[in-house]
Amino acid sequence: MQQMLRKALLPVLAAGAFATALPAVAADIYAPRAPRAAVAVPVMPVGPLTVEQAIQVAYRIGVVQVKNTHFDGDEWEIEGRDAYGKWIQVDVDARTGEVRNVDRSII
């Protein structure tokens, strides 16, 4: 009787030990992801940017729908909505294409 109990109990215990060790084994064989490739950003020309070029810069920041554009002497102000439907304003330097400021709605 005791011999039969050992034969039946040993596989159950082994399965239980294997099941508890499985997450640790899975973590040991985890292969890390490859590093992200650098995003190719087109070089903006030095000089006055057109509204289309300023909008392209704003798109890269997260604007998906442009509601208003305003040229304020040395910068473009691009207002619109992001992918979540929230208000966003991106200020783009009119000479270099550099992003000066990003305002996002917190509501």
BAFI-3210 file (N, C-alpha, C; in Angstrom, 3 decimals, decimal comma, padded with zeros to 6 digits):
// residues 107
n [1|2|3|4|5|6|7|8|9|10|11|12|13|14|15|16|17|18|19|20|21|22|23|24|25|26|27|28|29|30|31|32|33|34|35|36|37|38|39|40|41|42|43|44|45|46|47|48|49|50|51|52|53|54|55|56|57|58|59|60|61|62|63|64|65|66|67|68|69|70|71|72|73|74|75|76|77|78|79|80|81|82|83|84|85|86|87|88|89|90|91|92|93|94|95|96|97|98|99|100|101|102|103|104|105|106|107]
n.u [000,822|001,908|003,969|002,533|001,259|003,460|004,277|002,100|002,002|004,485|004,682|002,717|003,744|006,095|005,044|003,816|006,054|007,374|005,497|005,517|008,088|008,141|007,494|009,886|011,766|010,879|011,435|014,177|014,862|014,147|014,201|015,617|014,147|014,991|016,891|015,223|015,018|016,486|014,430|013,915|014,259|013,318|015,564|015,124|014,951|017,139|015,856|012,932|010,145|007,512|003,926|003,045|005,350|005,736|003,426|003,971|006,054|004,596|002,872|004,672|005,063|002,621|000,181|-002,852|-005,006|-005,363|-006,490|-006,080|-003,762|-001,092|001,011|003,589|005,593|008,364|007,811|005,739|002,478|000,782|-002,308|-004,454|-005,841|-004,918|-004,202|-005,925|-007,995|-007,647|-006,855|-004,048|-001,166|001,466|004,468|006,532|009,765|010,220|012,413|014,301|012,843|012,717|011,144|009,646|007,843|005,355|002,041|-000,387|-003,709|-005,062|-007,415]
n.v [-001,188|001,255|001,507|001,774|004,193|005,921|005,723|006,911|009,417|010,635|011,511|013,531|015,352|016,026|017,266|019,452|020,796|021,401|023,084|025,308|026,197|026,914|029,677|030,941|029,668|030,470|033,177|033,098|032,448|034,589|036,650|039,682|042,591|043,896|046,897|050,004|051,386|054,388|057,179|058,565|061,863|064,408|066,865|070,191|073,075|075,893|078,985|080,935|079,079|077,452|077,367|074,789|073,256|073,810|072,641|069,960|069,515|069,803|067,611|065,515|065,817|065,151|066,183|065,574|066,644|069,699|072,758|075,526|077,958|080,192|082,877|084,334|086,436|085,326|082,708|079,832|079,102|076,276|074,955|072,363|069,055|066,094|062,536|061,521|063,233|065,497|068,951|070,577|072,577|073,599|075,280|076,438|077,221|079,627|079,946|077,851|075,498|074,240|072,903|074,940|075,077|073,044|072,795|071,043|069,861|069,194|068,187]
n.w [000,000|000,866|-000,961|-003,352|-002,872|-002,835|-005,489|-006,754|-005,560|-005,999|-008,809|-008,705|-006,840|-008,179|-010,454|-009,263|-008,204|-010,571|-011,776|-010,078|-010,475|-013,114|-013,920|-013,107|-014,702|-017,198|-017,032|-017,045|-019,642|-021,142|-023,915|-024,657|-026,200|-029,401|-029,770|-030,381|-033,630|-034,767|-035,302|-038,366|-038,919|-040,972|-042,198|-041,475|-043,492|-043,123|-042,554|-043,312|-042,303|-043,990|-043,526|-043,943|-043,467|-040,756|-039,715|-040,277|-038,468|-036,109|-036,379|-035,948|-033,252|-032,158|-032,901|-034,490|-035,729|-037,113|-035,920|-035,839|-037,038|-036,413|-037,141|-035,431|-035,761|-035,122|-034,741|-035,335|-034,270|-033,722|-033,355|-032,208|-032,119|-030,308|-030,605|-028,716|-028,689|-027,242|-026,579|-028,028|-028,311|-030,320|-030,452|-032,906|-033,945|-036,385|-037,985|-037,628|-037,277|-034,891|-031,988|-029,724|-027,597|-026,018|-025,353|-023,617|-023,180|-020,005|-019,373]
ca.u [000,000|002,780|004,694|001,605|001,048|004,657|004,239|001,065|002,268|005,704|004,413|001,940|004,680|007,002|004,295|003,648|007,343|007,626|004,567|005,954|009,362|007,976|007,698|011,300|012,448|010,481|012,151|015,584|015,074|013,581|015,079|015,281|013,795|016,042|016,715|014,475|015,786|016,311|013,415|014,500|013,577|013,853|016,245|014,353|015,845|017,320|015,155|011,534|009,359|006,144|002,948|003,016|006,498|005,462|002,410|004,656|006,748|003,557|002,412|005,645|004,916|001,410|-001,039|-003,444|-006,008|-005,022|-007,660|-005,723|-002,347|-000,849|002,419|003,832|006,898|009,487|007,370|004,399|001,683|-000,107|-003,267|-005,289|-006,178|-004,021|-004,869|-006,944|-009,019|-007,344|-006,272|-002,593|-000,579|002,897|005,132|007,659|010,626|009,990|013,669|015,031|011,955|012,840|009,950|009,937|006,955|004,190|001,014|-001,399|-004,849|-005,043|-008,812]
ca.v [000,000|002,406|001,555|002,281|005,598|006,624|005,781|007,842|010,723|011,191|012,327|014,715|016,289|016,501|018,210|020,671|021,487|021,934|024,192|026,486|026,650|027,304|031,106|031,277|029,166|031,330|034,438|032,884|032,330|035,774|037,301|041,104|043,138|044,633|048,332|050,703|052,103|055,834|057,704|059,506|063,151|065,183|068,100|071,360|074,080|077,108|080,074|080,968|077,880|077,649|076,819|073,344|072,674|073,920|071,633|068,666|069,424|069,577|066,225|064,634|065,972|064,461|066,795|064,783|067,470|071,110|073,637|076,914|078,277|081,626|083,247|085,391|087,055|084,396|081,332|079,375|078,460|075,296|074,449|071,295|067,935|064,947|061,259|061,273|064,267|066,600|070,144|070,661|073,690|073,424|076,487|076,021|078,319|079,825|079,944|076,577|074,340|073,675|073,019|075,806|074,805|072,197|072,882|070,004|069,943|068,192|067,776]
ca.w [000,000|000,952|-002,232|-004,353|-002,542|-003,289|-006,950|-007,174|-004,991|-006,563|-009,996|-008,336|-006,233|-009,223|-011,285|-008,476|-008,153|-011,913|-012,034|-009,337|-011,019|-014,507|-014,153|-012,957|-015,892|-018,307|-016,883|-017,368|-021,078|-021,778|-024,878|-024,705|-027,510|-030,094|-029,546|-031,424|-034,630|-034,677|-036,201|-039,310|-038,926|-042,083|-041,831|-041,873|-044,053|-042,339|-043,229|-042,873|-042,563|-044,458|-042,595|-044,158|-042,778|-039,323|-039,411|-040,275|-037,185|-035,093|-036,531|-035,306|-031,808|-031,724|-033,427|-035,564|-036,396|-036,937|-035,820|-036,053|-037,144|-036,232|-037,251|-034,458|-035,984|-035,225|-034,486|-035,715|-033,230|-034,331|-032,372|-032,726|-031,226|-030,393|-030,912|-027,699|-028,808|-026,328|-027,174|-027,986|-029,047|-030,541|-030,932|-033,745|-034,382|-037,819|-038,716|-037,548|-037,197|-033,551|-031,157|-028,575|-026,469|-026,287|-024,317|-023,785|-022,295|-018,946|-019,166]
c.u [000,868|003,569|003,795|001,350|002,239|004,651|003,198|001,382|003,488|005,445|003,628|002,856|005,644|006,306|004,089|004,931|007,669|006,746|004,986|007,270|009,237|008,109|009,157|012,093|012,125|011,221|013,617|015,833|014,467|014,602|014,700|014,967|014,998|015,825|015,982|015,421|015,515|015,289|014,068|013,659|014,166|014,480|015,435|015,323|015,965|016,726|013,713|010,794|007,998|005,197|002,877|004,172|006,294|004,429|003,036|005,433|005,743|003,005|003,375|005,563|003,651|000,113|-001,573|-004,498|-005,698|-006,305|-007,315|-004,212|-002,206|000,644|002,650|005,256|008,032|009,093|005,966|003,739|000,669|-001,002|-004,104|-005,608|-005,161|-004,838|-005,973|-008,063|-008,791|-006,651|-004,763|-002,163|000,916|003,438|006,415|008,443|010,536|011,280|014,316|014,135|012,009|011,539|010,318|009,098|005,826|003,258|-000,029|-002,509|-004,742|-006,444|-009,201]
c.v [001,255|002,591|002,152|003,773|006,434|006,781|006,770|009,269|011,391|011,998|013,605|015,768|016,866|017,525|019,529|021,472|022,108|023,140|025,446|027,029|027,162|028,800|031,528|030,815|030,057|032,659|034,282|032,841|033,493|036,403|038,780|041,555|043,859|046,124|048,968|051,391|053,594|056,286|058,744|060,777|063,967|066,481|069,272|072,404|075,282|078,249|080,054|079,689|078,272|077,047|075,303|072,651|072,718|072,883|070,240|068,466|069,119|068,155|065,260|064,718|065,273|065,085|065,923|065,566|068,928|071,930|075,070|077,035|079,784|081,875|084,462|085,918|086,073|082,956|081,099|078,771|077,565|074,747|073,358|070,271|066,828|063,681|060,923|062,309|065,448|067,737|070,133|071,862|073,473|074,728|076,068|077,256|078,435|079,787|078,565|075,342|073,660|073,899|073,824|075,439|073,895|072,339|071,828|070,213|068,849|067,685|066,742]
c.w [000,000|-000,349|-003,325|-004,128|-002,995|-004,806|-007,446|-006,718|-005,609|-007,836|-009,677|-007,722|-007,268|-010,122|-010,552|-008,393|-009,503|-012,198|-011,281|-009,877|-012,447|-014,729|-014,026|-014,166|-017,078|-018,236|-017,266|-018,866|-021,840|-022,708|-024,944|-026,121|-028,107|-029,843|-030,715|-032,391|-034,481|-035,710|-037,093|-039,342|-040,062|-041,587|-042,370|-042,421|-043,127|-043,149|-042,785|-043,278|-043,113|-043,428|-042,733|-043,436|-041,265|-038,890|-039,389|-038,974|-036,084|-035,179|-035,839|-033,784|-031,316|-032,179|-034,556|-036,333|-036,087|-036,960|-036,188|-036,181|-037,010|-036,321|-036,370|-034,600|-036,173|-034,919|-035,019|-034,486|-033,934|-033,226|-033,015|-031,662|-031,412|-030,657|-029,915|-027,738|-027,897|-027,068|-026,998|-028,811|-029,118|-031,108|-031,628|-034,167|-035,894|-038,629|-038,762|-037,578|-035,845|-032,776|-029,921|-027,357|-026,938|-025,092|-024,631|-022,785|-021,243|-018,656|-020,201]
res [m|q|q|m|l|r|k|a|l|l|p|v|l|a|a|g|a|f|a|t|a|l|p|a|v|a|a|d|i|y|a|p|r|a|p|r|a|a|v|a|v|p|v|m|p|v|g|p|l|t|v|e|q|a|i|q|v|a|y|r|i|g|v|v|q|v|k|n|t|h|f|d|g|d|e|w|e|i|e|g|r|d|a|y|g|k|w|i|q|v|d|v|d|a|r|t|g|e|v|r|n|v|d|r|s|i|i]
***
